[in-house]
Amino acid sequence: MMAFFYVILGFLTSQVINMVARLTFEDFFVIQLIPSAFLSMFMYGVMAYRSSSHNWQYACAVYVLGFLFSTAITSFILQELFIPPTLAFELPILLLSTVIGTLIGIRLRTKNNNKPTAAEFKR
């Protein structure tokens, strides 16, 4: 069963690598980076909105651990240390989406905490 898994994983990995290798930078930017950045902004925003403290520590930990985990998994699949050649483009965009999403979540939480309640309107 494990051998079948490795054969399928190897086939899919080579297919994905060949597909991504043929993309132009514009296609890669639109297909890969923009959706990932918007999803990151949404997820970091929700996390910062729901958490009342340690927002920046959580955001930093999730970002760093996610990057290290994805690098480790990719390196494991390729069986060599893999540093993506697009790291110079991906890192600033994803870091910016992390910061923007966390700021949006913090801003929304503080804005909603300052709204008067129904009981305060009746006074």
N, CA, C and O atoms as a GROMACS GRO file, in nm:
protein
  492
    1MET      N    1   0.082  -0.119   0.000
    1MET     CA    2   0.000   0.000   0.000
    1MET      C    3   0.087   0.126   0.000
    1MET      O    4   0.057   0.222  -0.071
    2MET      N    5   0.196   0.126   0.080
    2MET     CA    6   0.284   0.242   0.087
    2MET      C    7   0.353   0.266  -0.046
    2MET      O    8   0.373   0.380  -0.086
    3ALA      N    9   0.391   0.157  -0.115
    3ALA     CA   10   0.457   0.171  -0.245
    3ALA      C   11   0.364   0.238  -0.345
    3ALA      O   12   0.407   0.322  -0.424
    4PHE      N   13   0.236   0.202  -0.342
    4PHE     CA   14   0.138   0.264  -0.430
    4PHE      C   15   0.126   0.413  -0.400
    4PHE      O   16   0.118   0.495  -0.492
    5PHE      N   17   0.127   0.448  -0.272
    5PHE     CA   18   0.120   0.588  -0.231
    5PHE      C   19   0.240   0.666  -0.286
    5PHE      O   20   0.223   0.777  -0.337
    6TYR      N   21   0.360   0.609  -0.275
    6TYR     CA   22   0.480   0.677  -0.323
    6TYR      C   23   0.480   0.691  -0.475
    6TYR      O   24   0.527   0.792  -0.528
    7VAL      N   25   0.430   0.592  -0.545
    7VAL     CA   26   0.422   0.600  -0.692
    7VAL      C   27   0.327   0.712  -0.733
    7VAL      O   28   0.360   0.793  -0.820
    8ILE      N   29   0.210   0.717  -0.670
    8ILE     CA   30   0.113   0.822  -0.701
    8ILE      C   31   0.168   0.959  -0.664
    8ILE      O   32   0.155   1.054  -0.741
    9LEU      N   33   0.230   0.969  -0.547
    9LEU     CA   34   0.288   1.096  -0.502
    9LEU      C   35   0.398   1.142  -0.597
    9LEU      O   36   0.405   1.260  -0.631
   10GLY      N   37   0.483   1.052  -0.640
   10GLY     CA   38   0.589   1.086  -0.735
   10GLY      C   39   0.533   1.132  -0.868
   10GLY      O   40   0.584   1.228  -0.927
   11PHE      N   41   0.430   1.065  -0.916
   11PHE     CA   42   0.367   1.105  -1.042
   11PHE      C   43   0.304   1.243  -1.031
   11PHE      O   44   0.325   1.328  -1.118
   12LEU      N   45   0.227   1.264  -0.926
   12LEU     CA   46   0.160   1.394  -0.909
   12LEU      C   47   0.262   1.506  -0.889
   12LEU      O   48   0.244   1.616  -0.942
   13THR      N   49   0.367   1.479  -0.814
   13THR     CA   50   0.469   1.581  -0.791
   13THR      C   51   0.534   1.622  -0.922
   13THR      O   52   0.552   1.741  -0.948
   14SER      N   53   0.569   1.526  -1.005
   14SER     CA   54   0.632   1.560  -1.133
   14SER      C   55   0.536   1.635  -1.223
   14SER      O   56   0.577   1.725  -1.296
   15GLN      N   57   0.408   1.599  -1.220
   15GLN     CA   58   0.310   1.669  -1.303
   15GLN      C   59   0.292   1.814  -1.258
   15GLN      O   60   0.286   1.905  -1.340
   16VAL      N   61   0.284   1.835  -1.127
   16VAL     CA   62   0.268   1.971  -1.074
   16VAL      C   63   0.392   2.054  -1.103
   16VAL      O   64   0.381   2.170  -1.142
   17ILE      N   65   0.509   1.997  -1.085
   17ILE     CA   66   0.633   2.071  -1.112
   17ILE      C   67   0.641   2.109  -1.260
   17ILE      O   68   0.679   2.222  -1.292
   18ASN      N   69   0.606   2.018  -1.348
   18ASN     CA   70   0.608   2.049  -1.491
   18ASN      C   71   0.507   2.158  -1.526
   18ASN      O   72   0.535   2.244  -1.608
   19MET      N   73   0.389   2.154  -1.462
   19MET     CA   74   0.287   2.254  -1.490
   19MET      C   75   0.332   2.391  -1.440
   19MET      O   76   0.316   2.491  -1.512
   20VAL      N   77   0.386   2.398  -1.320
   20VAL     CA   78   0.430   2.526  -1.263
   20VAL      C   79   0.551   2.579  -1.339
   20VAL      O   80   0.565   2.700  -1.356
   21ALA      N   81   0.638   2.491  -1.385
   21ALA     CA   82   0.758   2.534  -1.457
   21ALA      C   83   0.724   2.601  -1.589
   21ALA      O   84   0.801   2.684  -1.638
   22ARG      N   85   0.610   2.566  -1.648
   22ARG     CA   86   0.571   2.625  -1.775
   22ARG      C   87   0.497   2.757  -1.760
   22ARG      O   88   0.470   2.824  -1.861
   23LEU      N   89   0.463   2.796  -1.639
   23LEU     CA   90   0.389   2.921  -1.619
   23LEU      C   91   0.480   3.042  -1.640
   23LEU      O   92   0.597   3.040  -1.602
   24THR      N   93   0.424   3.145  -1.698
   24THR     CA   94   0.496   3.272  -1.704
   24THR      C   95   0.487   3.338  -1.567
   24THR      O   96   0.409   3.294  -1.482
   25PHE      N   97   0.565   3.442  -1.546
   25PHE     CA   98   0.562   3.508  -1.416
   25PHE      C   99   0.425   3.567  -1.388
   25PHE      O  100   0.376   3.561  -1.275
   26GLU      N  101   0.361   3.625  -1.489
   26GLU     CA  102   0.228   3.685  -1.470
   26GLU      C  103   0.126   3.579  -1.431
   26GLU      O  104   0.044   3.601  -1.341
   27ASP      N  105   0.131   3.463  -1.499
   27ASP     CA  106   0.038   3.355  -1.465
   27ASP      C  107   0.065   3.304  -1.324
   27ASP      O  108  -0.028   3.280  -1.247
   28PHE      N  109   0.191   3.286  -1.290
   28PHE     CA  110   0.227   3.241  -1.157
   28PHE      C  111   0.179   3.339  -1.052
   28PHE      O  112   0.127   3.299  -0.947
   29PHE      N  113   0.195   3.467  -1.080
   29PHE     CA  114   0.153   3.572  -0.987
   29PHE      C  115   0.002   3.568  -0.966
   29PHE      O  116  -0.046   3.577  -0.853
   30VAL      N  117  -0.074   3.554  -1.075
   30VAL     CA  118  -0.220   3.556  -1.067
   30VAL      C  119  -0.275   3.425  -1.012
   30VAL      O  120  -0.369   3.427  -0.931
   31ILE      N  121  -0.220   3.313  -1.053
   31ILE     CA  122  -0.274   3.183  -1.014
   31ILE      C  123  -0.227   3.141  -0.875
   31ILE      O  124  -0.305   3.084  -0.798
   32GLN      N  125  -0.103   3.169  -0.841
   32GLN     CA  126  -0.046   3.118  -0.717
   32GLN      C  127  -0.042   3.221  -0.605
   32GLN      O  128  -0.090   3.194  -0.495
   33LEU      N  129   0.013   3.338  -0.631
   33LEU     CA  130   0.041   3.432  -0.522
   33LEU      C  131  -0.081   3.511  -0.476
   33LEU      O  132  -0.103   3.525  -0.356
   34ILE      N  133  -0.159   3.563  -0.568
   34ILE     CA  134  -0.272   3.648  -0.530
   34ILE      C  135  -0.377   3.572  -0.448
   34ILE      O  136  -0.416   3.620  -0.342
   35PRO      N  137  -0.424   3.453  -0.493
   35PRO     CA  138  -0.521   3.381  -0.409
   35PRO      C  139  -0.465   3.344  -0.272
   35PRO      O  140  -0.535   3.352  -0.172
   36SER      N  141  -0.338   3.305  -0.269
   36SER     CA  142  -0.276   3.271  -0.142
   36SER      C  143  -0.267   3.392  -0.050
   36SER      O  144  -0.289   3.380   0.071
   37ALA      N  145  -0.236   3.507  -0.106
   37ALA     CA  146  -0.226   3.629  -0.025
   37ALA      C  147  -0.362   3.669   0.032
   37ALA      O  148  -0.372   3.708   0.148
   38PHE      N  149  -0.467   3.661  -0.050
   38PHE     CA  150  -0.600   3.696   0.000
   38PHE      C  151  -0.649   3.598   0.106
   38PHE      O  152  -0.711   3.638   0.205
   39LEU      N  153  -0.621   3.470   0.086
   39LEU     CA  154  -0.658   3.371   0.187
   39LEU      C  155  -0.581   3.396   0.316
   39LEU      O  156  -0.638   3.384   0.425
   40SER      N  157  -0.454   3.429   0.306
   40SER     CA  158  -0.374   3.460   0.424
   40SER      C  159  -0.429   3.582   0.497
   40SER      O  160  -0.441   3.581   0.620
   41MET      N  161  -0.462   3.687   0.423
   41MET     CA  162  -0.518   3.807   0.486
   41MET      C  163  -0.646   3.774   0.560
   41MET      O  164  -0.666   3.820   0.672
   42PHE      N  165  -0.732   3.695   0.499
   42PHE     CA  166  -0.858   3.659   0.563
   42PHE      C  167  -0.833   3.578   0.690
   42PHE      O  168  -0.893   3.605   0.794
   43MET      N  169  -0.746   3.478   0.681
   43MET     CA  170  -0.721   3.391   0.797
   43MET      C  171  -0.653   3.467   0.911
   43MET      O  172  -0.690   3.450   1.027
   44TYR      N  173  -0.554   3.550   0.879
   44TYR     CA  174  -0.489   3.629   0.984
   44TYR      C  175  -0.584   3.733   1.041
   44TYR      O  176  -0.578   3.763   1.160
   45GLY      N  177  -0.671   3.788   0.958
   45GLY     CA  178  -0.770   3.883   1.008
   45GLY      C  179  -0.867   3.819   1.105
   45GLY      O  180  -0.898   3.876   1.209
   46VAL      N  181  -0.916   3.700   1.071
   46VAL     CA  182  -1.008   3.628   1.160
   46VAL      C  183  -0.937   3.593   1.291
   46VAL      O  184  -0.995   3.607   1.399
   47MET      N  185  -0.812   3.548   1.281
   47MET     CA  186  -0.737   3.513   1.402
   47MET      C  187  -0.719   3.636   1.492
   47MET      O  188  -0.738   3.627   1.613
   48ALA      N  189  -0.682   3.749   1.434
   48ALA     CA  190  -0.661   3.869   1.514
   48ALA      C  191  -0.793   3.924   1.568
   48ALA      O  192  -0.796   3.981   1.677
   49TYR      N  193  -0.901   3.906   1.494
   49TYR     CA  194  -1.032   3.953   1.540
   49TYR      C  195  -1.080   3.871   1.659
   49TYR      O  196  -1.134   3.926   1.755
   50ARG      N  197  -1.060   3.741   1.654
   50ARG     CA  198  -1.110   3.654   1.760
   50ARG      C  199  -1.020   3.649   1.882
   50ARG      O  200  -1.067   3.618   1.992
   51SER      N  201  -0.894   3.679   1.866
   51SER     CA  202  -0.800   3.674   1.977
   51SER      C  203  -0.788   3.814   2.038
   51SER      O  204  -0.780   3.913   1.966
   52SER      N  205  -0.786   3.820   2.169
   52SER     CA  206  -0.782   3.950   2.234
   52SER      C  207  -0.641   3.993   2.271
   52SER      O  208  -0.619   4.110   2.303
   53SER      N  209  -0.547   3.902   2.268
   53SER     CA  210  -0.410   3.938   2.303
   53SER      C  211  -0.311   3.852   2.225
   53SER      O  212  -0.348   3.749   2.170
   54HIS      N  213  -0.188   3.896   2.221
   54HIS     CA  214  -0.078   3.824   2.156
   54HIS      C  215  -0.100   3.804   2.006
   54HIS      O  216  -0.058   3.703   1.950
   55ASN      N  217  -0.165   3.899   1.941
   55ASN     CA  218  -0.192   3.885   1.798
   55ASN      C  219  -0.065   3.875   1.715
   55ASN      O  220  -0.054   3.790   1.627
   56TRP      N  221   0.030   3.962   1.744
   56TRP     CA  222   0.152   3.964   1.664
   56TRP      C  223   0.238   3.840   1.690
   56TRP      O  224   0.302   3.790   1.598
   57GLN      N  225   0.239   3.790   1.813
   57GLN     CA  226   0.315   3.670   1.842
   57GLN      C  227   0.256   3.549   1.767
   57GLN      O  228   0.329   3.468   1.711
   58TYR      N  229   0.123   3.539   1.768
   58TYR     CA  230   0.057   3.430   1.698
   58TYR      C  231   0.081   3.440   1.548
   58TYR      O  232   0.113   3.340   1.483
   59ALA      N  233   0.068   3.559   1.493
   59ALA     CA  234   0.087   3.578   1.348
   59ALA      C  235   0.229   3.541   1.308
   59ALA      O  236   0.250   3.474   1.208
   60CYS      N  237   0.325   3.585   1.385
   60CYS     CA  238   0.465   3.555   1.356
   60CYS      C  239   0.492   3.404   1.367
   60CYS      O  240   0.559   3.346   1.282
   61ALA      N  241   0.440   3.342   1.471
   61ALA     CA  242   0.462   3.199   1.491
   61ALA      C  243   0.398   3.118   1.379
   61ALA      O  244   0.459   3.024   1.327
   62VAL      N  245   0.276   3.152   1.341
   62VAL     CA  246   0.208   3.080   1.235
   62VAL      C  247   0.281   3.099   1.102
   62VAL      O  248   0.297   3.004   1.026
   63TYR      N  249   0.325   3.220   1.076
   63TYR     CA  250   0.394   3.247   0.950
   63TYR      C  251   0.526   3.170   0.942
   63TYR      O  252   0.552   3.103   0.842
   64VAL      N  253   0.606   3.178   1.046
   64VAL     CA  254   0.737   3.112   1.045
   64VAL      C  255   0.722   2.961   1.044
   64VAL      O  256   0.788   2.892   0.966
   65LEU      N  257   0.634   2.908   1.129
   65LEU     CA  258   0.614   2.763   1.132
   65LEU      C  259   0.556   2.711   1.001
   65LEU      O  260   0.594   2.604   0.954
   66GLY      N  261   0.464   2.787   0.942
   66GLY     CA  262   0.408   2.748   0.812
   66GLY      C  263   0.513   2.744   0.703
   66GLY      O  264   0.516   2.652   0.622
   67PHE      N  265   0.599   2.844   0.702
   67PHE     CA  266   0.707   2.848   0.602
   67PHE      C  267   0.804   2.732   0.623
   67PHE      O  268   0.842   2.665   0.527
   68LEU      N  269   0.843   2.708   0.747
   68LEU     CA  270   0.936   2.598   0.774
   68LEU      C  271   0.873   2.462   0.744
   68LEU      O  272   0.939   2.374   0.689
   69PHE      N  273   0.746   2.446   0.779
   69PHE     CA  274   0.677   2.320   0.754
   69PHE      C  275   0.663   2.294   0.604
   69PHE      O  276   0.687   2.183   0.557
   70SER      N  277   0.626   2.397   0.528
   70SER     CA  278   0.611   2.379   0.384
   70SER      C  279   0.745   2.350   0.318
   70SER      O  280   0.752   2.269   0.225
   71THR      N  281   0.852   2.415   0.364
   71THR     CA  282   0.984   2.387   0.311
   71THR      C  283   1.028   2.244   0.344
   71THR      O  284   1.085   2.176   0.260
   72ALA      N  285   1.000   2.200   0.466
   72ALA     CA  286   1.036   2.064   0.506
   72ALA      C  287   0.960   1.959   0.426
   72ALA      O  288   1.018   1.860   0.382
   73ILE      N  289   0.830   1.981   0.407
   73ILE     CA  290   0.749   1.884   0.332
   73ILE      C  291   0.792   1.880   0.186
   73ILE      O  292   0.806   1.772   0.128
   74THR      N  293   0.815   1.997   0.126
   74THR     CA  294   0.860   2.000  -0.013
   74THR      C  295   0.996   1.934  -0.027
   74THR      O  296   1.020   1.860  -0.123
   75SER      N  297   1.085   1.961   0.065
   75SER     CA  298   1.217   1.898   0.061
   75SER      C  299   1.207   1.747   0.080
   75SER      O  300   1.282   1.672   0.017
   76PHE      N  301   1.116   1.703   0.164
   76PHE     CA  302   1.096   1.560   0.185
   76PHE      C  303   1.044   1.493   0.058
   76PHE      O  304   1.089   1.385   0.021
   77ILE      N  305   0.950   1.558  -0.008
   77ILE     CA  306   0.894   1.502  -0.130
   77ILE      C  307   1.000   1.495  -0.240
   77ILE      O  308   1.010   1.396  -0.311
   78LEU      N  309   1.079   1.602  -0.254
   78LEU     CA  310   1.182   1.606  -0.357
   78LEU      C  311   1.310   1.534  -0.315
   78LEU      O  312   1.398   1.511  -0.398
   79GLN      N  313   1.320   1.497  -0.188
   79GLN     CA  314   1.435   1.429  -0.129
   79GLN      C  315   1.564   1.509  -0.143
   79GLN      O  316   1.672   1.452  -0.162
   80GLU      N  317   1.552   1.640  -0.134
   80GLU     CA  318   1.666   1.731  -0.129
   80GLU      C  319   1.617   1.862  -0.071
   80GLU      O  320   1.498   1.892  -0.076
   81LEU      N  321   1.708   1.941  -0.017
   81LEU     CA  322   1.670   2.071   0.038
   81LEU      C  323   1.624   2.160  -0.076
   81LEU      O  324   1.699   2.185  -0.170
   82PHE      N  325   1.503   2.208  -0.067
   82PHE     CA  326   1.445   2.288  -0.174
   82PHE      C  327   1.412   2.427  -0.123
   82PHE      O  328   1.327   2.443  -0.036
   83ILE      N  329   1.480   2.524  -0.175
   83ILE     CA  330   1.447   2.664  -0.151
   83ILE      C  331   1.386   2.715  -0.280
   83ILE      O  332   1.453   2.715  -0.384
   84PRO      N  333   1.261   2.759  -0.278
   84PRO     CA  334   1.195   2.797  -0.402
   84PRO      C  335   1.266   2.913  -0.472
   84PRO      O  336   1.307   3.009  -0.406
   85PRO      N  337   1.280   2.906  -0.602
   85PRO     CA  338   1.344   3.016  -0.674
   85PRO      C  339   1.259   3.143  -0.674
   85PRO      O  340   1.310   3.252  -0.701
   86THR      N  341   1.133   3.130  -0.644
   86THR     CA  342   1.044   3.246  -0.640
   86THR      C  343   1.035   3.306  -0.500
   86THR      O  344   0.948   3.390  -0.474
   87LEU      N  345   1.122   3.264  -0.412
   87LEU     CA  346   1.117   3.310  -0.273
   87LEU      C  347   1.130   3.462  -0.263
   87LEU      O  348   1.070   3.523  -0.175
   88ALA      N  349   1.206   3.523  -0.351
   88ALA     CA  350   1.225   3.668  -0.348
   88ALA      C  351   1.094   3.742  -0.377
   88ALA      O  352   1.077   3.855  -0.331
   89PHE      N  353   1.003   3.682  -0.450
   89PHE     CA  354   0.874   3.743  -0.479
   89PHE      C  355   0.768   3.703  -0.377
   89PHE      O  356   0.687   3.785  -0.334
   90GLU      N  357   0.770   3.576  -0.339
   90GLU     CA  358   0.668   3.524  -0.250
   90GLU      C  359   0.679   3.579  -0.108
   90GLU      O  360   0.579   3.617  -0.048
   91LEU      N  361   0.799   3.583  -0.056
   91LEU     CA  362   0.820   3.622   0.083
   91LEU      C  363   0.766   3.761   0.115
   91LEU      O  364   0.691   3.774   0.213
   92PRO      N  365   0.799   3.866   0.038
   92PRO     CA  366   0.744   3.998   0.072
   92PRO      C  367   0.592   4.006   0.057
   92PRO      O  368   0.525   4.072   0.136
   93ILE      N  369   0.537   3.939  -0.045
   93ILE     CA  370   0.392   3.945  -0.066
   93ILE      C  371   0.319   3.874   0.048
   93ILE      O  372   0.221   3.926   0.100
   94LEU      N  373   0.366   3.757   0.086
   94LEU     CA  374   0.299   3.683   0.193
   94LEU      C  375   0.321   3.749   0.329
   94LEU      O  376   0.233   3.746   0.415
   95LEU      N  377   0.438   3.808   0.348
   95LEU     CA  378   0.463   3.881   0.473
   95LEU      C  379   0.372   4.004   0.481
   95LEU      O  380   0.318   4.034   0.588
   96LEU      N  381   0.357   4.074   0.370
   96LEU     CA  382   0.267   4.190   0.366
   96LEU      C  383   0.122   4.149   0.392
   96LEU      O  384   0.049   4.219   0.462
   97SER      N  385   0.080   4.036   0.334
   97SER     CA  386  -0.057   3.991   0.358
   97SER      C  387  -0.077   3.951   0.504
   97SER      O  388  -0.186   3.967   0.559
   98THR      N  389   0.026   3.898   0.567
   98THR     CA  390   0.018   3.865   0.710
   98THR      C  391  -0.001   3.990   0.793
   98THR      O  392  -0.087   3.994   0.881
   99VAL      N  393   0.078   4.092   0.766
   99VAL     CA  394   0.070   4.217   0.842
   99VAL      C  395  -0.063   4.286   0.818
   99VAL      O  396  -0.127   4.332   0.912
  100ILE      N  397  -0.106   4.294   0.692
  100ILE     CA  398  -0.233   4.361   0.660
  100ILE      C  399  -0.351   4.287   0.722
  100ILE      O  400  -0.440   4.350   0.780
  101GLY      N  401  -0.353   4.155   0.712
  101GLY     CA  402  -0.463   4.077   0.770
  101GLY      C  403  -0.470   4.092   0.921
  101GLY      O  404  -0.578   4.105   0.977
  102THR      N  405  -0.355   4.091   0.987
  102THR     CA  406  -0.354   4.108   1.132
  102THR      C  407  -0.400   4.248   1.171
  102THR      O  408  -0.476   4.264   1.266
  103LEU      N  409  -0.355   4.348   1.098
  103LEU     CA  410  -0.400   4.486   1.126
  103LEU      C  411  -0.549   4.503   1.105
  103LEU      O  412  -0.616   4.570   1.185
  104ILE      N  413  -0.602   4.444   1.000
  104ILE     CA  414  -0.747   4.453   0.974
  104ILE      C  415  -0.825   4.386   1.088
  104ILE      O  416  -0.924   4.442   1.136
  105GLY      N  417  -0.781   4.268   1.131
  105GLY     CA  418  -0.850   4.199   1.240
  105GLY      C  419  -0.846   4.277   1.370
  105GLY      O  420  -0.946   4.286   1.440
  106ILE      N  421  -0.730   4.334   1.402
  106ILE     CA  422  -0.719   4.415   1.524
  106ILE      C  423  -0.807   4.538   1.515
  106ILE      O  424  -0.876   4.573   1.611
  107ARG      N  425  -0.806   4.604   1.400
  107ARG     CA  426  -0.887   4.725   1.381
  107ARG      C  427  -1.037   4.694   1.393
  107ARG      O  428  -1.110   4.768   1.458
  108LEU      N  429  -1.081   4.584   1.332
  108LEU     CA  430  -1.223   4.548   1.341
  108LEU      C  431  -1.263   4.513   1.484
  108LEU      O  432  -1.372   4.548   1.528
  109ARG      N  433  -1.175   4.444   1.556
  109ARG     CA  434  -1.208   4.408   1.695
  109ARG      C  435  -1.220   4.533   1.780
  109ARG      O  436  -1.314   4.545   1.858
  110THR      N  437  -1.126   4.626   1.768
  110THR     CA  438  -1.132   4.747   1.850
  110THR      C  439  -1.251   4.834   1.808
  110THR      O  440  -1.312   4.900   1.892
  111LYS      N  441  -1.285   4.835   1.679
  111LYS     CA  442  -1.400   4.912   1.632
  111LYS      C  443  -1.530   4.853   1.688
  111LYS      O  444  -1.618   4.928   1.731
  112ASN      N  445  -1.542   4.720   1.687
  112ASN     CA  446  -1.663   4.656   1.740
  112ASN      C  447  -1.671   4.665   1.891
  112ASN      O  448  -1.781   4.667   1.946
  113ASN      N  449  -1.558   4.670   1.960
  113ASN     CA  450  -1.560   4.684   2.106
  113ASN      C  451  -1.602   4.823   2.149
  113ASN      O  452  -1.650   4.841   2.261
  114ASN      N  453  -1.585   4.921   2.065
  114ASN     CA  454  -1.620   5.059   2.098
  114ASN      C  455  -1.764   5.093   2.064
  114ASN      O  456  -1.810   5.203   2.096
  115LYS      N  457  -1.838   5.002   1.999
  115LYS     CA  458  -1.977   5.028   1.965
  115LYS      C  459  -2.063   5.023   2.091
  115LYS      O  460  -2.043   4.936   2.176
  116PRO      N  461  -2.158   5.115   2.104
  116PRO     CA  462  -2.248   5.109   2.220
  116PRO      C  463  -2.344   4.992   2.209
  116PRO      O  464  -2.385   4.954   2.099
  117THR      N  465  -2.379   4.935   2.323
  117THR     CA  466  -2.473   4.823   2.325
  117THR      C  467  -2.615   4.876   2.322
  117THR      O  468  -2.637   4.997   2.331
  118ALA      N  469  -2.712   4.786   2.310
  118ALA     CA  470  -2.854   4.826   2.305
  118ALA      C  471  -2.896   4.890   2.437
  118ALA      O  472  -2.977   4.983   2.437
  119ALA      N  473  -2.842   4.843   2.549
  119ALA     CA  474  -2.876   4.900   2.680
  119ALA      C  475  -2.826   5.044   2.692
  119ALA      O  476  -2.891   5.127   2.755
  120GLU      N  477  -2.711   5.072   2.632
  120GLU     CA  478  -2.660   5.208   2.640
  120GLU      C  479  -2.740   5.305   2.554
  120GLU      O  480  -2.744   5.425   2.584
  121PHE      N  481  -2.805   5.256   2.447
  121PHE     CA  482  -2.888   5.342   2.363
  121PHE      C  483  -3.014   5.388   2.438
  121PHE      O  484  -3.064   5.497   2.412
  122LYS      N  485  -3.066   5.306   2.529
  122LYS     CA  486  -3.191   5.337   2.598
  122LYS      C  487  -3.173   5.443   2.706
  122LYS      O  488  -3.271   5.502   2.751
  123ARG      N  489  -3.052   5.469   2.748
  123ARG     CA  490  -3.029   5.567   2.856
  123ARG      C  491  -3.053   5.705   2.811
  123ARG      O  492  -3.038   5.799   2.889
   0.00000   0.00000   0.00000
